[in-house]
């Protein structure tokens, strides 16, 4: 039997389940005297395979090492899978069985994959503030405002942050999307295309957008945190439905580990950015631009009703504007923990 995916020792299982019994008692007490469902328990492996990319929370978690120590105390070994350039290929890795969790990316491509039939579920969500996804253009290009994009080409990732931000920007400024050419490229191809002038603008998230501003002499045309007064997209942590059903203990451990990592990043911005820079190899100017944002991470569980209502409204917005191909009920794609 493969030791990385063997049954845990009975003593350890008994200890974990005993602890979960206490949590179940607390969870059953909710306002109004109603009883909530007791937490599910169980695990079928001692290894969890986590996707990561050159940016975001899993990258810092991988580099710091505290995340792995935390999960080791629960008898879990972490195996990092990546790097992935954006969320879509990390979702494919989970669907294909080479990773257990995607890399903590956008909810929009996750929903698109779920609608396409991928057996995926959300395990938790996070919001970073301030939001720094932006549509950028090169200095001297003559593109200084959204209406200047008419007749121009913009690189975006399909059904992701890049596409939705461009759709929102055009709508806000009354520009028919048929008057702008959407060029669907993943970040590793979009960056060089933007730098070489093969596309006129680029809709991108951090750190790619920060690197482009610093290294390609670019400026903001539309900045999410400044110009978009509502959330359409969130960070999401995604696994396969089967993994969540068989390993609720592991899902909770990963959720808690990422939440702790988010708190550390929020409190240690400069150190977190230096770690990310060392791995990704971008300039000091790009690192300093990100550090100045002093991003704060907030997490939401799959049982957070107020957040899920906001998420559903965002999904409906994306469906209405055909970023998502059809209506989706987000509650159908939540891990049962």
Steps between C-alpha positions, in 0.01 A plus 500: 500500500623850416602654837401846377135396467463231767248492784618694807576320818196406707633684804536823308155462345347440843668814633380715212145368513486553875595864447242536227236368736550807718471727198177328399349579840586869462380512140159363596425808708377778273271798560130418539560157641548341155758228456767522232630188327794343683838530324587205282825316576737268323812486285640248255858624458791646693615722209330806354612637161459877471526714190705820504597781262735799481279719714231474761471330833611140419832633371578669832371198693736276303801726552451571871464137606266573794201366309669163457594489868141575596364216287776267620359538852182344359693211349493641147782535249472785249603452137511819291394471136587778255567774422182578309472824299132556588202323652368306199794257463512441875130409487580259218766339717241432771251364247772282346613365838852643518412747781248500784452879522522774238720798574258741663398697193195676362147373557405577138710235317409258779131555431562467126674166556219378726238595241702311239469183712819494706424324833626787716380671818598811693647445847535865607544850360714804570490868417809720471475872554593723328414337169776555245385330178527761224477572130834653402647658189854603413606856564472708182245263342224761500284269711429689820131427566258218430343671197846504339476120473254526210659331200783362716600149610506396865660180631278317753479152645175333394229481772743647752587822677638657185187445294250599769686822582505606136128424467426704814716791386338520156153482653574772754623735227229418245727331247347214299726198545479425125713813447794354696693190394530243781821300453487185712846425635630343819748716697823334372398596145320825580800660673736474201220596260438817701871582532555459124195704401310207352200601715412855592399438862496225761247416773697327775534440875794525741789439481489496118340843474750650747793351310365636170457851637856505631683312225301593187427864595125455519216681676149424623203554273254338744586383852264259673537633853459861388256480208276201574277561805403136556652152501439267206774250571667344805797280583387140531640172628380207294527123522323207338161403634627149571803624694280724714258215571776257595725747685302766688765499776769588245287770338447665839873479575592661166235769551635584845858499376426742216299728730797515740732572208272782385512655846881483499521666157261774613726573798835458319450656157860596430641161595232318299577707190873432534432128513283518188757713316779255575302215345360684198807713429335834424648844562528693824271765353225242442547361851482843658184584304330190639627557854354852503153353457521332843243241400274354765353150466151406624367142483146366460390140553253306288241546776520882495150590379559874458811439292327235287221745421759750377674226301170396339431859395847516345442173313167630370674818379753291309228282346295799386807638322590160349835469676346180639304294245193433716346569838658321794385435855818540701361293790506195270880519494596523866690238699291340775707535814 
